[in-house]
Amino acid sequence: MRLFLFSLILVVNGVLTQRIYATQIDTLKNNGKGTHLLDSFLFCQKKSNFSLKGLYNSQIFEGKNSHLLMPDAQRTQNFNNLSRSIFKEIPGLNIWEYDGSGVQINIGARGLSPNRNSNINTRQNGYDISADAYGYPEAYFSPPAEALQKIVFSRGSFGLQNGPHFGGSLDFIIKEGEKDKLKLSEHITYGSNNFRKSYTSLGGSLKNWKYFGYFQKLQTNGFIPRSKLDQNVLYLSSKYTSPNHWDIATQYTNMNYLTQQPGGLTDSLFKANPYQGNRSRNWMSVNWHLFGLIFNKYFNEKNTFNLRLFALDANRKQVGTINLTPEKYDDYNINRDLKVGNFNNLGFEARYSSEYKIRSYNNSLLMGIRLFSGETSDQRGFSTAGDEVDFDFLNTNYVGNSSFLCPSINSSFFAENIFRINNSLSITPGIRYEFLQTEVNGYFLDGRDTGIFTIENTEKSNRDFPLFGIGINQKLKSLELQLNFTQNYRAVNFSDVIIRNPNLLIDSELKDESGFNFDIVLRGFLKPNKVYINFGLFYLDYRDIIGTGEITNQENISQPFKTNIGQAYSRGIESLCKVFFDSPFSEKSRSSIFFNYSFIQGKYTKGNESYVGNQLEYLSPHILKTGFSLSIGKRLTLNYQYSYQSKQFSDAKNTLSSSNGLVGIIPSFSLHDCSIAYKLNNCVVKFSGNNLLNKSYFTRRASGFPGPGIISGIPRSLFATINYNISALK
């Protein structure tokens, strides 16, 4: 019945949008003059990894440090969609993993916080999925790996095109319906802690239009008591291709989940039992509605117009005893803190690309504009006592209640051009001009002494700024050498300027963060289709970092003070080597070994004396991932992955430990993951095990939800998955 209803929804969606979209040109090969839309520079039998170059899908990749992942090629290798498995071949990523569900991907790099990808421009099919890319740049969901055609991750060098984020851009590209074919796919997984996940997708084509959709249901009791999760994801798309050289696509995504949050731990509690939860009253609910429309007009083979419209209607609700330190237990007789956020935005991106000749070489121009209007509301107050799910405010008169409305407007213009000097050398300069307007309007109720009074908080800021970058790409037979310099920028977030504590003073001259990324990368095959390397050096300059210091008031009392605390850098090596070889068990089967290692240094160099000379927080000097995929015959595949991450600090003061667990060292850890998959016709059966040695570890210390305190990593977990596909020609 579920499958029938799901299929009916897809058909109805397609019928309603029959005049909508077609296949984009997915692969245009090299024309012999040095210009190409997609160059499969990295290619192997399993298509596990590509390197995008040139002008492709209204984006320039020439001279940029980008990575292309093909999740379908990793299907038998992923260990239940663990982020450390999906992104295993991208060097230097610091990943927070703490719930084992894959609902949220938390990625940071080069000393940038992984918190909900807040330092990365996170997209789906080329448009934003975060709440507000500048004002509240947090992504509360990520699509399931089963639904993905590819993942494109680009370092900070991509900031001129998709936004100035220091961490770069992450784009999840969803599958499309196959031409002249109807395909049904089902994935069912059972695992430890009553983990249950089903994924159903259906895609196909009818004359000039394609359709694709999926539905995922995920439930788990969690590996910590009182950490259950219930998630649903629905995606519907339809595309129409006109014979007049244009296409249009409509897309809709709904993700909702409800999770119980057991709270964080102190160091002593973690040592005693890392899998204990002291909270039964903390709940979080997320409901995300994302709409997208993509239009392409192909004037001729050299001139293309791309339009992306997107809208978000979403909310996030959290209730619990967040102000309790981890060692204190719930008091069921007091009312709980309630935090509600609503996010509504509308965005528009238009891009025009053109190829033209200078001498006998084809050059490529990309230019575009972005218009964005967003509205974020934040309300905090009290909900009921007890431990039931209740996201309703008691009333608005309680001490600590606050209400803020934060609108934002962003407009930008960007342009980049690939100048080909000869058949092997290209130079790609670019510029991005940003205008940003952010506002904070609201209040909170303060109850110091005996009275309750209102503190108003009104902030409005307009600023504009240019960003510049340049990339150089030199082909060296089967290798290529890239150099790139790009300026980056992080706007003051709404959470930076909202006053919720009268004891926390905020600098009236608070400035946006700025800096640049510099990359040198050598990549390509040492031996065709056998030995691939990606070796890079980088330098990240990070200025006007926003943090909390101290200031002495008129009464000579020290108070916390949010301001621009200083300047820092990170630098290091990011490397990947992957070797492909014929399986010793079958001449017709291919296997591979990979080695991914990064060495990073980062320090505060100027600013607050308490921080100068300290190591950047969220920076792990050594990150190592290695493993293999071994094919045994045509049907059996064995996969293994080892992950190591050295210790890191959780705050700029480099605090070694704290009694409440909120700050301190995050110790080093090493993990072993393994899976075995057997393929029979259209069916794959897979058994996987994560953290096989059952090591106790953690990747973050939270100051608020889902803590506060240490958030334990995932213990040994076992899973069984069956995947079957049914295809029929039309």
N, C-alpha and C positions, 0 to 999 in steps of 0.2 A: 504493500500500500504506500509506504513512504517513497519508494522509487517511482511509483506511478504518479503521485502528486508532484514530486520534484520534476519529473519529465514534463508534466502538464504546465507547470510554471514556466519552464524554459521555452516551450513552444509558444505560449501566450506572449511572453516577452518578445520573442522573435517576430511574431505576427504584428504586434503593435509597432514595431520599429523596422518594418520591411524596407523602408527607404533609407536604411542606415547601414552602412559600411562595408568595407572590403578589406582585403588583405593589404597591408602595407607591403611595399617592396622590401622583403626581408633580406635578400642577398643579391647585391649587384657586384659582380666580379670586376677585377682589375681590367681596365681597358687598354693596358699596354703603355699608357702615357704617365703612369705614376699616380693616378687618381683613382680612388676606389671608395665605395660606400662601406663595404665590410670586407676586411681582409682577414681570412682565417689564418692568421700568422701562427697561432698556436693550434695545432690540430693533431689529434690522435684518434685511434680507432673508436674509443669510447666517447670522444668529444667531451672530455671532462673539463677542459679549460681552453679558453680562447683569449686572445688579446685584440681588442677593438682598436682600429686605427682609422684615420681619414675622417670623412664626413659620413655619418650613418644615422639614420632615423632622426634627422634635424638636430644632431649633436656632433661636435667636433671632438675627436679622440686623438688626433695627431699631436705628438709631443707631450702627452699627458700620461700620468701614472695610473692606469686603469686596470681592473681585473674583471673578467667575465666568467661566471660560474654557470654550469649547466646541471641543475638539480636532477633532471631525469637520468643523466649519466651516472649520478651518484646514488641512484635509488637503492641499490643493494648495499651501498656503503654507509649510508646515514644510520646513525644509532638513535632511532626514534626521534629524528629531527632535532637533535642537539645542535645548538649554535656552534659549538666547538668542532663539530663534524662537518656541518654545512660550509663553514668558512675556514676549513682547515688549511687551504692552500693560499690564503691571504696572510702575508707575514705581519707581525706586530700588533695584532688585535688583542685588546684587553676586553674580555667578555664576562659580564655578570650572568651567572646561571644559578638560580636558587629555587626554582619551583618544578623543574623537570617537564613542563608542559609545552614549552615552545611558543606560548601565547605572545610573549613579548621578547623582542630581541634587544639586548642592551650591549651596544658596541662602542668602545672608545679606542683611541690609538694615540701614540706620541704624547702621553700625559694628559689627555683630554678625558673628561668624565664619561663613562658609558651609560649614565642614567637615561634610560628611554631614548637613546640615540640623540640626546639633546644637542650635541655638537656636530651632528651629521644631518644634511638635508635628506630626509627620508621620503621616498616617493613610491607610488604604485602606477605602473604604466605611464610614467612621465609626469605625474602631478602629485602634489603634496598629500600626505596622509596624516601629518602631525596636526596638533591643535591649532597652532599659529607658528609659522616658520621663524618668526622673529620675536613675537611677544611671549609665546609659550611653546617652544619648539620641542615638545615631547610627543613621541609616538607610542600610543597605548596598545597597538596591535601590530602584528606582522602576518602576512598571508601564509597558509600552510605550504610546506615545501612541495607537496604532491601537486599543487596547482600551478607551480612556477615553470615557465619556459626557460627563463634565465634570470640571473641576478647580476647587475652591473654595479660594481663598487669602484668609485673614483676618488682619489686622494684630494687634498685641498686645491690641487691644480685645476679642478673642475669648478671652482667657485665662481668664475666669471659667467658661466652659463646657467647653473641651477641655483645659485645663491652663495653668499660669501662665507659659508660655514668653514671653520678651521679643519674639521674632520672630513670634509668632502661631501660626496653624494652617494646615496644607496638607493637603487631603483629596482623594485620587484616587478618583473614583467610576467603577467599572467598568460597562460596558454590560450590559444584560439582553437576554434573548431577546424577540423581537417577537411580539406576540399574533397568532395565526392565520397565522403565516408562518414558514417555514424559511429561514434565510439563511446562506449560506456565503461567507466573505470570505478572500481570499488577497492578501498583499503580498509581493513579491519585490524585493529591492534588491541591486544590485551597484555597487561603487565602488572608489575609489582604495585602494591598499595591500591589495588582495585582500579588500576588505570584502564580506561576503555575509550577507544577512539574509532570513529567511523568517518570515512571520507568517500563521498559519492560525486562523480562528475559525469556530465553528458555534453557532448559537443558534436557538431556536424555542420552541414551546409545545405542550402536549398537555393538553387539558381545563383543569384548574385549576392546572396547574403550568407553569413556564417553566424553560428551561435555557440556559446559555451557557458557553462555554469557549474557550480559545485556547491555542495553543502557539507559542512564538517560539524560533527558532534563530539565533544571531548568531556569526559568526566573522570575525576580521580579523588580519592580520599586524602592524597598527599602523603609525603614521607614523614611528616611531623603531625602529631595529633592536632586536630582542629585547623586543618589547612586544605579542606576540600575545595574543589573547583568544578564549575559547570560552565562550559563555553559552547556557543553556537556561531558559525560563520556561514553566510550565504553570499554568493557572488553570481550575478547575471550579466551577460554581455551579448550584444548583437552587432553585426557589422554589415554594411552594404557597400558594394563596389559598383560604381557607375561606369558604363562604357565610355563616358566622357572624361576619363582620367581624374576622377576624384573619388574619395571614399570618406565615410563617416562612421563613427562607432559610438555606441552608448554603453555605459557601464554603471553598475550599482553594487555596492558592497555594504553588508550589514554584519557587524560583529558585536556580540554581547556576551558578557560573562559575569558571573557572581563567584567570588572567592572569599573564603574565610582566611584571616591572617593571624597566625599564632604569636606574632610579635618577635622581637629580637632577644638576644642573650648577652650577658656580660661575658668577659673572658673566663671567669671562674665557672659560670653556668655551662658554657660551651665545653670546657674541659671535663666537667662532671658528666654531661650528657648533651651532645650537640643536637639531638633530635627531640628536644622537649619544647613545648609551647606553653607559655604562661598566660595566654590570652584566649578567651572563648567568645569575647564580645566584639571583636574587630572584624568588620566586613567591608568589602569593596565591590562596587558594581560599575561596569563600563558598558556604554551603549553607543556604537559608532555607526553613523549613516554617511556613506561617502558616495558622491555622484560624480561621474566623469563623462565628458563628451570630447571626442577627438576627431578633427576634420583635417584631411590632407587634400591638397590640390596639386597635381603634377602638370605644370604648364608644358614641360617637355622633359627630356631626360636630364637636363642640367638645372632646371629651376623648379623649386618646390616650396609650397606654402603649408605650414602646419599650425593648427589652432587647437589649444587645449583649454577647455572650460571645466572647472571643478568646484564642488560645493561640499560643505561639511555641516552636518547637524549631529552633535554628539554631546554626551554628558559623562561625568565621572563623579561617583559618590563614595565617600568613605565615612564609616562610623566606627568608633571605638574609644579606648582609653589611651590615647596617644601620648598624653603628658606623663603617664606613669613610667618610671624607669624600669628596666627589664627585671630587676630582682624583686620588684613589688608585684603582688598578685592582684587580680581583678577584685574590685569591690562592687558587688552586684546591686548595691543600694544607691549608688550615685549615678547621675545621668552621664551619658556618653557624649564625647565630642563628635560633631557632625560637620563634614566638609563636602560641599557640593560645587562642582564646576560645570558650566555650560559653555559649549564652543560652537559658534556659528560663523562660517566664513564663505566667501565667494571669491574665486580667483580666475584669472585669465592670462594665458601666455600665447603669444603669437610669434612664429619664427619663419623667416624666409632664408632659403639657402640657394646659392647659385654657384655654378662652375664656369670659369672663363679662362682664357689662355693669355699668358704672357710669354712671348717667344713661342716655343713649341710645347710648353708645359702647362698642364691644367692646374689651375688654382681654385680654391674653394672659399667662399664667403658665407658666413652665418651671422645673421643679426636678428634681434628680437626685442620684444617688450613684455613686461609683466605688470599686471595690475591686480591688487589684492586688497580686499576689505574684510576685516575680521572683528569679531566681538566676543570677548571672553568675560564671563561673569564668575565671581568667586564669593561664596557665602559660607560663613562658619557660625555655628551656634551649638545647641545642645539637642540631643535626642533622648529617647527613653533609657531607663536603666534596664537591667536584665541582659540577655545574650541573643535575643531574637533579631532577625533582619528588620531594621527600621530606619529608613532614610528620610523621615519627616521631622522637621524642626518642631520643638515643643512650642515656642513662641519667640518673639524677637527681643525680649526684654532681659534676657539672661546676660550676666557678665561674661565678656569674651565673645559675644556675637559680633560679627562683622559682615559687611556687604560691599562688594566692589564691582564696578563695571569698567572694563578695559577695552575700548575700541582701538583699532589700529588700521592704518592705511599704508600701503607700500606700492611704489611704482619704480620701475627700473628699465633701463635700456642697456643692451649688451651687444657686442659685436666682436667676432674673431675672424681671422683670415689665414688660410694656409697658403703661404708663398713657397712654391717649389723652385729651388735654386737649380737643381738638376734632378736626375732620376733617383738619387739616393738621399739628397739633403733637402729638408724643408724647415721653414721658420714660421711660427704661428703666433703673432702678437694678438692681444685682445684687450678690451676695456669693458667695464661695467659701471654704470652710473646709477646710484641708488638715491631715492627719496623715501624717508620713513617718518611717519607721524604716529606716536603712541600717546595714550592718555590713561590716567588712573583717576577714577572718581569714586569715592566711597567713604566709609567710616568704620570705626569699631568702637565698641563700648568698653570703657575702662572702669574698674571698680576699686582703685586704690583708695586707701583710708576707708571712709564710711560711705562715700557717695558713688554713684554711677553717673558718668558723664561721657559725652560723645566726643571723640577725636576725629576731626575731618582730615581726609587725605586726598589732595587734588594735585595731580602732576600732568603736565602736557609738554611734549617735546617734539620739535621738528628738526630734522637734520638731513643733510644730503652729502654725499661723498662719492668720489670716483675711486675705482679699483683698477689696477693694471696687472697684466701678466704677459709672459712670453714663453713659448716652448720651442725647442729645437729638436729635430728628429733626424738621425743619421743612420741609414741602412748599412749594415756590414754583412753582406751575403745573407746568411740565415739568421743573423742577429741584428738588433737595432740598439742604438744608444740614444737616450732621451735626456734632455736637460729642461727643467721647467722652473720658473719663478712666478708666483702668483700671490698677490695681496689678499688678505682675508680679514674678516670682520665678524664680531658677535655683538648684537644689539643688547642694550640693557633690557632684561626680561621684566615682565610684570611683577614676578615674585621678588625681584631685586629692590623695588621701590615701594611696594605695599607695606604700610605700617600696621603691624599687628601686635607690637610690644612697645610700650612707651619707653622702656629701658634700652631699646635698640635704636640708636640714632642713625639716620641715613644722610649721607653726604648730598647736599643740594647741588653740588657740581659733579655728581656721578657721571662718568663718561663711558661710552661704548668701548669694548675691547677691540684691539686691532693688532695687526702683525702680518706675517707672510709665511708661506711654505716654499722651500727650495728642494728640488729632487734631482738626482742623477741616477738613471736606471739603465742597466744593460740586461737585455732579455732576448730570448729566442732559443732555437734548437742548436746545440753543439753538434748533434747528429740528427739528420732528418727523422722526425717521428720517434726518436729514441731517448734523447737526453735534452730536457728543457731546463733552462736556468732563468731566474729573475733575481738579479742582484742590484740593490739600490742603496744609495746614501741619501740622507735627508737632513734638513735643518729647519726647525720650526721656531719662529720668533713670535712671542706672545706678550703683548704690552697692555698696560692699563687693566690688569687682571682684577676682577671684582671679588672682594672677599670681606671678611669681618676682622677689623682690628680693634683698638681701644682708643678712647679719647677722654681727657679730663674735663669735666664740666665746671661751671662757675663755683660750685660748692667743693671743688677739688676732689670730686668723686669720679672714679674711673667707670666708664660706661662702654659697652660694645658699640662699635661704629662701623657701619657698612660703607666702604669706599673702594677706590682703586688702589689696591695694596702694593702693586709693583709690576715688575717686568720679569719674564722668565724665558728660557729656551729649552728645547729638547732637540737632540741630534742622535743619529745612530745608523745602524745597518739593518736592512730588511731583506731577507733572502729566501729563495725557494729553489729547490732542485727536485726534478721529477724524472724518473727513469722508467721507460716502457720496455718490456721485453716479452718474448714468447714464453708462454707457460711451459714449465718442464713436464707437465702432465698432458699437454695437448698442443700440437704445432699450430692449430687454428685458433687458439685462445690467447688473449693478450692480458698481461699483468703489469703492475706498476708498483714502484716504491717512491715515496716522497719524503723530503726533509725540509722543514720550514723553521727558520731561526731568525730572531731579531735581538739585537743588542742596542739598548737605548739609554742615554744619559739625559737628565734634565734638572735644572736648578733655577731658583729665584736669584736674579742678579742685581735688581734695584728695587727701592721702595721701602716698605715696612722693615725695620731692623729685626723684628722677630722672625722674618721669613728669609732674608737675604742669606744665601749659601745653602739653604735647605733644598732637599730633593722635591721635585714636583709630586704632588699627590696623584694617585691613579696611574703612576708610572712604574711598571715592572721592568727592571733592567734586562732580564732574560726571559724570553718567551720561546718555547720550543714545541713543535708538533712534528711527529714523524709516524710513519706507518706504511702499510702495504695493502694492495688488493690483489689476491692470488686467484686466478681462474683455474679450476680443475675440470677439464673437459669443457663442454659447451653449456653445462647447466649449473655447476656448483661454483660458488664464489666465497672465499674466505677473506675477511677484512679485519685489520687490526690498526689501532691508533693509540699512540702514547702522547700525552700532553703534560708539559711542565711549565710552571710560571713561578718566577722568583718573588720574594717578598716585596711589598709596596706599602707606602704610607697612605692613610686615609684623610689626612689634613695637611695644610700648608705648614703648620708648626712642627711637623714630623713627630707627633706625640707617640711615645712608645706603647703606652697603655693607659687606660682610664677605668675608673671603678664602674662606670655605667655602660661601658662597651661601645659608646658612640664613636669614639676616635681611638686610634692606635694602629699598630702594625697589622697588615693582612699577611699572614705567613705564606711562605712558598708551599706549593703543593704539586703533586704528580698524579696522573690518572691514567688508567688503562681501559680502553673500550674495545669491544670485539663484536663481530656479527658474522653469521653464516647464512647464505641465501641459496635457495635451490629453485631453478626456473624450469617449468614444465609447460610447454606451449605458451598459452596466454596467462599463465598463473605463476606467481612468485611467492614462495614461502620463506620467511626470514625469522631467525632467532637472533636477538641482540642482547648484549649485556653492557651496562655502563658502570664505570668505577668498579671494575671487577674485584679489586683488592679491598674494597669497602673502606677507603681512606676518609677520615674526617677532615673537612676543609671548609673554607668559606672564601668568597670573592668580594664581599662588601660589608661595610658597616653603615647602617642607615640611621640618619638623624630623625626621621619621621617614619611615615608608612613606607614599607610594611613592618618596620621595627617599632620603636627604636632599638638599636643594638646590632649585634652580629646576626647576619642572615646565613644560616648554615647551607653548605653545598649539598648536592644530591648524593645519598649513599648508594650502595650497590643496588641496581635495579635491573630486572630481567623482563624482556618483552618478546611476544610472538606476534608476527604480522602475516597476513595473507593478502595478496594483491592480485586481482584478476581483471583482465581487460577483454571486452567483447567489441569487435569491430565488424561492420557490415558495409559493403560497397553499395552505393545507391544507383 
